[in-house]
């Protein structure tokens, strides 16, 4: 198979394969600040050492964070006071105060049961229980991740810029992680091409990392969107970036890996995208230069291309295939 060709196996649209790991959210029902506060209290106290993922799943299944709090949080954590009442409400009240303060901040706080929560995130397992957003949230946008090494070569940065400009020209949003190297080149090229770009960051929404990208981050806020799944003042940490990469994979319709090393975060995102049923587009240099890239080649939904034009063309064919599948699914049964 020539570089840039789609193999018969890889050409299967991800929409046709479905998303087997997706978590269905129970009927939305009533969701107010009492429920949001209960969700925050659960995430902060982690009754019975539950993970955030399990808490989110419990709330989704129950349709109520308050019900889960009553079932797990209060008895396990606090017991009763002298009057026989549960003494756990300070956790709820503290969460309500935070929610009220966030409403007057320069960002939006959105839980996974709010209507504004990006629907594509709910399609995968272990989606963030909440996100913080600065900028303009566009429902169900066609965003494509352009990712790669922080210590990218000049040629790779140029390739990322060409891919981003091509995606903008084809009507796509450029999605990346606001890191140095490939991410910075992708965001910058999208903006300079007059397009929209979204940054999914590995730290709190009030933080800037790296510091050199402060001006770029503010420009993305004005012309696109910055999204974080961490508490507003959380610093970047080793464990936050893999989480960020998984969220980026879920938010986008495809991931393009421009240049990456053997232990790059792009490797984590590529593997997450395969698990999510999202297409992965690898530059042929990634396949030639890494064991993980070579191992991904030939897997369903993984495409290998030889340059920017082929990468953008692959995305267009993927979207065209998805639209064809959606039309077939929407057609009335004869």
C-alpha positions in Angstrom: 0.0 0.0 0.0 1.4 3.4 -1.0 1.8 6.1 1.7 -1.4 8.1 1.9 -3.7 5.3 0.7 -6.5 4.1 2.9 -6.4 0.3 3.3 -9.6 -1.6 2.9 -9.6 -2.5 6.6 -8.8 1.1 7.8 -11.5 2.6 5.5 -14.3 1.5 7.8 -15.9 4.7 9.2 -15.7 4.9 13.0 -19.4 5.9 13.1 -20.2 2.5 11.5 -18.3 0.6 14.1 -20.0 2.5 16.9 -18.5 3.3 20.3 -18.8 0.2 22.5 -17.3 1.9 25.5 -19.8 4.8 25.6 -21.7 5.3 28.8 -25.4 6.1 28.3 -26.6 8.9 30.6 -30.0 8.2 32.2 -32.8 10.6 31.6 -31.6 14.1 32.4 -34.5 14.9 34.7 -34.0 17.7 37.2 -30.4 19.0 37.4 -29.8 22.1 39.5 -27.2 23.5 41.8 -28.1 21.1 44.5 -27.2 18.3 42.1 -24.1 20.0 40.9 -23.0 20.6 44.4 -23.6 17.0 45.3 -21.5 15.9 42.4 -18.6 18.1 43.4 -18.9 16.9 47.0 -18.7 13.3 45.8 -15.7 14.0 43.6 -13.8 15.8 46.4 -14.5 13.3 49.2 -14.5 10.1 47.1 -16.6 8.0 49.6 -15.4 4.4 49.8 -12.3 5.5 47.8 -14.4 5.5 44.6 -12.6 6.8 41.5 -14.0 9.8 39.6 -15.0 7.4 36.8 -17.0 5.2 39.2 -18.6 8.3 40.8 -19.6 9.6 37.3 -21.0 6.2 36.4 -23.0 5.9 39.6 -24.5 9.4 39.1 -25.3 8.7 35.5 -27.0 5.4 36.4 -28.9 6.9 39.3 -29.9 10.1 37.4 -29.1 12.1 40.6 -25.8 13.1 42.3 -27.8 13.8 45.5 -29.1 10.3 45.6 -25.6 8.9 45.2 -24.4 11.3 48.0 -27.1 10.1 50.3 -26.4 6.4 49.4 -22.6 6.5 49.6 -21.3 9.8 51.0 -23.2 10.7 54.2 -23.3 7.4 56.0 -19.7 6.4 55.1 -18.1 9.7 55.9 -19.9 11.5 58.6 -22.5 9.5 60.5 -24.9 11.5 62.7 -24.5 14.3 65.2 -26.0 14.6 68.7 -29.4 15.5 67.4 -29.5 12.5 65.1 -29.0 14.4 61.9 -26.4 13.8 59.3 -23.5 16.3 59.7 -22.4 16.3 56.0 -24.0 19.4 54.6 -20.9 21.6 55.0 -19.4 19.7 52.0 -22.5 20.5 50.0 -22.6 24.1 51.1 -18.9 24.6 50.2 -19.5 23.2 46.8 -22.5 25.5 46.3 -20.3 28.5 47.2 -17.7 27.5 44.6 -20.4 27.1 41.9 -21.7 30.6 42.8 -18.2 32.0 42.6 -17.5 30.3 39.3 -20.6 31.9 37.8 -19.1 35.3 38.2 -15.7 34.2 36.9 -14.3 34.5 33.4 -15.1 30.9 32.6 -18.0 28.5 32.4 -18.5 25.4 34.6 -20.3 22.6 32.9 -21.1 19.2 34.4 -21.7 16.1 32.3 -25.5 16.3 32.9 -25.8 19.8 31.7 -27.2 20.4 28.2 -24.1 22.4 27.2 -21.7 19.5 28.0 -20.0 18.4 24.7 -22.0 15.5 23.5 -19.1 13.8 21.8 -17.3 13.4 25.2 -20.3 11.3 26.5 -19.7 8.8 23.6 -16.6 7.4 25.3 -15.9 5.6 28.6 -14.4 7.6 31.5 -15.5 11.0 30.2 -14.8 14.0 32.5 -17.5 14.6 35.1 -17.2 18.3 34.4 -15.3 20.8 32.2 -14.4 24.4 32.5 -14.5 26.5 29.4 -13.2 29.9 28.3 -14.3 31.2 24.9 -17.1 30.0 22.6 -18.4 26.4 22.9 -19.7 25.2 19.6 -22.1 22.2 19.9 -20.9 19.0 18.1 -18.2 20.8 16.0 -16.0 18.9 13.5 -12.7 19.2 15.3 -9.5 17.4 14.3 -6.6 16.9 16.7 -3.2 17.8 15.4 -0.6 16.6 17.9 3.0 15.6 18.3 6.3 16.2 20.0 7.0 19.2 22.2 10.6 19.2 20.9 9.5 19.1 17.3 11.8 19.6 14.4 11.4 22.7 12.2 10.2 20.5 9.4 7.5 18.9 11.6 6.3 22.2 12.8 6.0 23.3 9.2 4.0 20.1 8.4 1.7 20.8 11.4 1.1 24.3 10.2 0.3 23.1 6.7 -2.1 20.5 8.0 -3.8 23.0 10.2 -4.2 25.5 7.3 -5.5 22.7 5.1 -8.1 21.7 7.8 -9.2 25.3 8.2 -9.6 25.5 4.4 -11.7 22.4 4.4 -14.0 23.7 7.2 -12.7 21.9 10.2 -11.7 23.1 13.7 -8.1 22.5 14.7 -7.8 20.8 18.1 -4.6 20.6 20.1 -3.2 20.7 23.6 -1.5 24.1 23.8 1.9 22.5 24.5 5.2 23.6 22.9 6.2 22.3 19.5 3.5 20.7 17.3 0.6 22.0 19.4 1.7 25.6 19.2 2.4 25.4 15.5 -1.1 23.9 14.9 -3.0 26.5 17.0 -1.0 29.4 15.5 -1.5 28.3 11.9 -5.2 27.8 12.4 -5.6 31.3 13.8 -3.4 32.8 11.1 -5.6 31.0 8.5 -8.7 32.7 9.9 -10.0 29.5 11.3 -11.2 28.2 14.7 -9.0 26.3 17.1 -9.7 24.6 20.4 -7.1 23.9 23.1 -7.7 21.1 25.6 -5.2 21.8 28.4 -3.6 19.7 31.1 -4.0 22.2 34.0 -6.7 24.3 35.5 -8.5 26.9 33.4 -6.9 29.8 35.5 -3.4 28.5 34.8 -1.2 29.0 31.8 1.3 26.3 30.7 3.8 26.7 29.2 4.2 30.3 30.3 5.5 31.2 26.8 2.0 30.5 25.4 0.1 33.0 27.6 -0.6 35.3 24.7 -1.5 32.4 22.4 -3.9 31.1 25.1 -5.7 34.4 25.4 -6.0 34.7 21.6 -7.6 31.2 21.5 -10.0 32.3 24.2 -11.0 35.3 22.0 -11.2 33.4 18.7 -11.9 29.8 19.7 -12.1 27.9 23.0 -9.9 26.6 25.9 -11.3 23.6 27.8 -10.0 22.1 31.0 -11.2 19.0 33.0 -9.3 20.0 36.1 -10.1 22.2 39.1 -9.5 25.9 38.1 -6.2 26.4 39.9 -4.8 22.9 39.4 -1.1 23.0 38.2 0.1 20.8 35.4 1.2 17.3 36.5 2.6 14.2 35.0 -0.8 12.4 35.3 -2.9 15.2 33.9 -1.5 15.1 30.4 -2.6 11.6 29.6 -6.0 12.5 30.9 -6.0 15.6 28.7 -5.0 13.5 25.6 -7.9 11.1 26.2 -10.3 14.0 26.4 -8.8 15.5 23.2 -9.3 12.2 21.4 -13.0 12.1 22.5 -13.7 15.7 21.6 -12.4 15.4 18.1 -13.6 13.4 15.1 -10.0 12.2 14.3 -6.4 12.5 15.5 -3.5 13.4 13.3 0.0 12.6 14.7 2.6 14.7 12.9 5.8 13.7 14.7 6.3 11.8 18.0 8.9 9.9 19.9 8.6 6.4 21.4 7.2 7.8 24.7 5.4 10.8 23.4 2.0 11.9 24.7 0.8 11.6 21.1 1.3 7.9 21.5 -1.2 7.9 24.4 -3.7 9.9 22.4 -3.4 7.6 19.3 -4.1 4.6 21.5 -6.9 6.3 23.2 -8.4 7.2 19.9 -8.3 3.6 18.7 -10.1 2.6 21.9 -12.7 5.3 21.4 -13.3 4.2 17.8 -12.0 7.5 16.5 -9.8 7.5 13.3 -6.1 8.0 13.7 -4.0 9.4 10.9 -0.2 8.9 11.2 2.4 10.6 9.1 4.6 7.9 7.6 7.6 9.2 9.5 5.9 8.2 12.7 5.3 4.7 11.5 8.9 4.4 10.4 10.4 5.9 13.5 8.4 4.4 16.4 7.5 0.9 17.4 4.1 1.9 18.6 3.4 3.7 15.2 4.4 0.6 13.3 2.2 -1.6 15.6 -0.9 0.6 15.0 -0.5 0.4 11.2 -3.1 -1.8 9.7 -5.5 -1.6 12.7 -9.1 -0.6 11.8 -9.5 3.2 11.7 -5.7 3.8 11.4 -4.5 5.6 8.3 -0.9 6.2 7.2 -0.3 9.3 5.0 2.8 10.9 3.4 2.1 14.6 4.0 -0.3 17.5 4.8 -2.5 17.2 1.7 -3.0 13.5 2.2 -3.8 14.0 5.9 -6.5 16.5 5.1 -7.8 14.4 2.3 -8.1 11.4 4.7 -10.1 13.5 7.1 -12.5 14.6 4.3 -13.0 11.0 3.2 -13.6 9.9 6.8 -16.3 12.6 7.3 -17.8 11.8 3.9 -18.0 8.1 5.0 -19.6 9.0 8.3 -22.2 11.2 6.6 -23.0 8.3 4.2 -23.6 6.0 7.2 -25.7 8.6 9.0 -27.9 9.0 5.9 -28.4 5.2 5.7 -29.3 5.0 9.4 -31.7 7.8 9.1 -33.4 6.4 6.0 -36.9 4.9 6.6 -37.2 1.1 6.5 -39.0 0.1 3.3 
